[in-house]
Every structure is written in structure tokens, then in C-alpha cells.
Amino acid sequence: MSVSLMRGAVADLTQAIGHTPIVRLQRVAEDVESSIYVKLEYLNPAGSMKDRVALNIITDAEKRGMLGPGGTIVEATSGNTGAGLAMVAATRGYKCIFVMPDKMSKEKIDALRAYGAKVVICPTAVEPSDPRSYYSTARRIVEETPGAFYSNQYHNPANPEAHYLSTAPEIWEQTGGEFDAFCAGMGTGGTLSGCGRYFKQKRPDLALIGVDPIGSLYYEYVKTGRLTKPFSYYVEGIGEDFLPSTMNLDLLDEVVQVDDKECFLMTRELARREGIFTGGSGGAAVVGAIKYARSLKAPKNILVLLPDSAQKYLSKIFNDEWMRSNGFLADDDTEGTVAHVLKHKPHRLITAPRSATVRDAIQIMKEHGISQLPVLDENGRHCGIVAEIDLLNFLVEHAGALDEKLTGLIESDYATVTPHTRIALVRNIFNDAKVVLVVEADRLLGVLTKIDIIDYLASHRG
Ligand SMILES: Cc1ncc(COP(=O)(O)O)c(C=O)c1O
């Protein structure tokens, strides 16, 4: 092999990671005054921004002596991080073993195998602590495989560091820092925590906006500090049902909630009207940026990161039959939204201040015939609910303590939605959560229980 590198070439594929373009959206965000720019991370060699993460995780492990020649990288991931790790491993001669749940698509498994990785499939319907779960299986493989390194993107600081060292400085150099807000989906938090740390050091007033799908726990946790029950949703790569240590929520200025339908419709629009071929989490990030833009008093430059490619979602988001059968196409919206149910519901919103006593709460609930009471903090923001059962348990255990403050009884068994959330989705949410709080722009608009939905549907079918 000749020693000098040919002009115009890079020495290996890892050097082709990054250097992705930033493009201004022309049409899908026409109705906002702000300019929305997108960074096309799907143009990375293995198809996503996780290539940067994979490269940094592997390089960091090599430096720490945790990964050496002939070593094996083990990861419990299904998607983009897997592809990135498999690609970088191929360039450096490492083996890869991916452990994933059985619900993963055949295309994703085949793509990892194409890079020469071994894929171990585990049952989805078991608890994380079960020895058959994919977390437990990954740990067992690491213990049993000589030279194994568990890359663990949810708890490996090299994940956010990848964005601090690569994505953020690249963006800063490309733009000269001429943007006012950075908007990205919230998954492991690698993107937001890594880029956020860099941007805030450069410009503390730059706004950092996280986008979270309805069903994930981030939004409610940021707003109230409560870990409410997560429930399932379709958009892939963003939202979590636990708090990964790679996420630094303190950096965020705002979290915007999005739902599957608006994310998928935007993902399709981006391809059709802008030629931008990104996946569902890219659509989600653009929806989040537009919502944020609408909340602004003066126009800003908003930069949005588009994590991966539409290619992986052709059989779902870009398939009309799949979209229709899941109720995501516009003409299927016959049942209406949460706003319709709220309008139909006769009584006004009843709440209690956080400073209220148990006696006050009982009085309010009795007076209005309600069995769940949202509690508001000093700023008028909701901070949880108190339910009949909480009061009952409290009174049985603490005889005569009616003048105790409500604070200790506030609980998290609720889900938060927006007025635009479809009734079909709320029905699914009620499989997991007892009560639904309707919130927009940090303001609690209403409380829904199953009977409110039943009553609304019955009166519109009658
Ligand atoms: C498609 C997609 N979008 C968004 C994200 C979220 O990025 P991060 O993990 O950096 O928060 C991921 C991460 O897994 C992803 O795969």
C-alpha cells in the first residue's frame, strides 16, 4: 500500500463521519416568522448522528484500555447506535454482539448482520430484571465473552461527549454561532446534553429546546419533578421510560410535547415538500421547533437536528396502509380531539393549591363530586394529583391528621396530553394511567377520566 494518501480521499470511513450540511426549510414552516434550519445528520456513513457517538465511545474505550485488538463490543440497542458501532467496529477489526428485543424489524436486524455483527434476540414481554430480558442477556454476554466491552449508550459519558466534541463545534463553525435556539429530540440525551453544554458555554442565552413524544416521562419530569407512568407511542428513538444518566435536564430551557400523528405527517411533508429524507424523530424535532417558534414574540433562527434517514421507516411512516391502520392519516380523525371532549364536559376545572390541607381537599372533592384533584404550585402550574384512595390511605394510617398539608399525598398516576391529542390515543393512555391532565403552554386546561370520553363519544354517536 502506498504511504501517502491520495488527494481528496480520507484514510478510513470514520473520517467521513460528520461535516453534514445545514439547510433552511423553505415550505413546511412557512406560517412562522422565525427561520428554521435543519442539520442533516442522516448523511453520516451508517445513516445517523449516532455514528459520532459510536466513534467516540469506541475511541474512548480504547484510550481507557477497556477495548483492545480482537475485542468484542456488546450493546443492548436496536437502532442507530448499533449501526454506528458495527460500522466503526468493521473499520477497526472488532467483533460486535447486539442484543435486542424480539419486536425489532427484520430490516434493522439484517442491517446489523450485514456489517458482520452477531444479533441475539430476546423476548420483549419480560421484566428488565428477568434473566431472559435483553438487559440481563447483554450483561451475561459481557461477563462470559473474553475481551468484551459493554458500550452502554444510556450511561456512558462518551455519548454526550461525542456531541460536545464533534456535533456542536461543527455546528458552531458552520454557522458562526448565528442561531438563537437549538432544538432536538430527547432520547439518551446525548445530543441535547453534549451540544447544550457546548452552546451554553459559547453563548449562555442560547435557548435549548427538547422535544418529547406524548407517552415519554421527560416532559412531566421537567415540568413537575414527577415520574409519571410512561405509555407506548410509535415514534422511534426519542422519549424514555426511565432517566438515563446521559441526559442533563438542567441545561434545557423548554420541553415541547409532540404526538405520533403530527410527527409522522411532518416527516412525510419534509420528504415531499422539501426533499428532506429524515425519519420520524426528525419530523418530531421540526414539529417541536415550529411549536416553539409559535410561542416566540420576536423571530429567531432555530437550528434543528435531524437524527436519521427515512429509509428505515419506508414500511411504516411512508406506507399509507400502515399510517391509516394506526389512525395517522388526516381523514381518519372523525372522533375528534381532547379539545372537543373538554368543550363537551360540563363543569369547570377544580384544583387545590399545594398549601391546602387534607381537610380542604376532602371538602373540595365532596362539594364537586370528583375523585381526583389536581394540585397547583405557587405559580399556578400543576404539580400532581391527589386521589380519593390517597386520602383514604392517609386517614387510615394517620388518624385525626386532617390539618396536615396535602404535599405528601400528591401522586404521579396520571398522563399529560395537549388539547390537540386525538381521542384514539387517549383511549390507549387509559390502559396505563388513571387520569389525564390536559396542559398547554404550562397551563392546566382540564382533567379527563374514562367516563368523560365515554360520555363524549356516546353523545356524538347517539
Ligand atoms: C432516530 C433517533 N432520533 C433521536 C434520538 C435521540 O438522540 P439522543 O439519544 O442523543 O437523545 C435517537 C437516539 O437513540 C435516535 O435513534
The ligand as an SDF file (V2000), in Angstrom:
LIG
                    3D

 16 16  0  0  0  0  0  0  0  0999 V2000
  -33.7090    8.1060   15.4030 C   0  0  0  0  0  0  0  0  0  0  0  0
  -33.2550    8.7650   16.6670 C   0  0  0  0  0  0  0  0  0  0  0  0
  -33.6580   10.0040   16.9320 N   0  0  0  0  0  0  0  0  0  0  0  0
  -33.3090   10.6290   18.0630 C   0  0  0  0  0  0  0  0  0  0  0  0
  -32.5370   10.0300   19.0270 C   0  0  0  0  0  0  0  0  0  0  0  0
  -32.2590   10.7590   20.3060 C   0  0  0  0  0  0  0  0  0  0  0  0
  -30.9680   11.2400   20.4400 O   0  0  0  0  0  0  0  0  0  0  0  0
  -30.2150   11.1800   21.8270 P   0  0  0  0  0  0  0  0  0  0  0  0
  -30.0860    9.7490   22.2120 O   0  0  0  0  0  0  0  0  0  0  0  0
  -28.9070   11.8260   21.5690 O   0  0  0  0  0  0  0  0  0  0  0  0
  -31.0380   11.9300   22.8290 O   0  0  0  0  0  0  0  0  0  0  0  0
  -32.0750    8.7420   18.7840 C   0  0  0  0  0  0  0  0  0  0  0  0
  -31.2900    8.0580   19.8080 C   0  0  0  0  0  0  0  0  0  0  0  0
  -31.3150    6.8920   20.0020 O   0  0  0  0  0  0  0  0  0  0  0  0
  -32.4380    8.0920   17.5760 C   0  0  0  0  0  0  0  0  0  0  0  0
  -32.0360    6.8430   17.3000 O   0  0  0  0  0  0  0  0  0  0  0  0
  1  2  1  0
  2  3  1  0
  2 15  2  0
  3  4  2  0
  4  5  1  0
  5  6  1  0
  5 12  2  0
  6  7  1  0
  7  8  1  0
  8  9  2  0
  8 10  1  0
  8 11  1  0
 12 13  1  0
 12 15  1  0
 13 14  2  0
 15 16  1  0
M  END
$$$$
